[in-house]
């Protein structure tokens, strides 16, 4: 519907095509960009910042979430700090991070990891709280070590919640990565930098809209892929919830 509206508005001449090209023009331009080596390097640069930030967030948030979710005393002590930091937008920290980190790629990884940590952490805490206490007690009664209980009881129960958190965090990390490229501006790389540079050119509207379309398509593909992996890997979890896998 949105594409149809854009096409109609552009073709009807209600808006100057230099500022709002028809949807067909934007899609055709996006197709041409995807065959351009320089643009593809920008896409790969953005994906590099997104993926590395997401991995860092997983490494930090999953153990922290299991700890907070399994130990109510620790959760109560850390709750104030978590709720204080969680609402702070990652892009608001760009000026602060710039004072410490000069490399664009490292800055993107840092901010993407910060933003992606919270969905994974909250979902992991919730998942740890849902672990069946009867299963824990039975594991202890059979003489399983704490490490074995963690591997055989805690992790299988928490894993589906972690997967959902990772899927949600993926979109957040992508948004923050591109936003960081847009805000930092000036001689960098990535999709956000491409959009920033194109927006300063009088005839760059087609590039801007085409890059935005590619960004939206990229986010959609990543979400569909992660959702597919989540449903296939944890089919039993969704069947228990009564959700088709």
URVENTA-V977546 format. One line per field, one symbol per residue. phi: phi as a letter, one per 40 degrees, with the letter a starting at -180 (. if undefined). A space follows every 10 residues. Layout:
phi: ???
//
This chain:
phi: .ccccccccc ccgcbdccba ccdccccccc ccccbccccc cccccccccc cccccccccc cccccccccc bdccccccdc cccccdcccc cccddccccb bccccccccc cccccccccc ccccdccccc cccccccccc ccgccdcccc ccbcccccdc cccccccccd ccccccdccc ccccfggcbh cccccccccc bdbccccccc cccccccccc cccccccccc cccbdccccc cgbcc
//
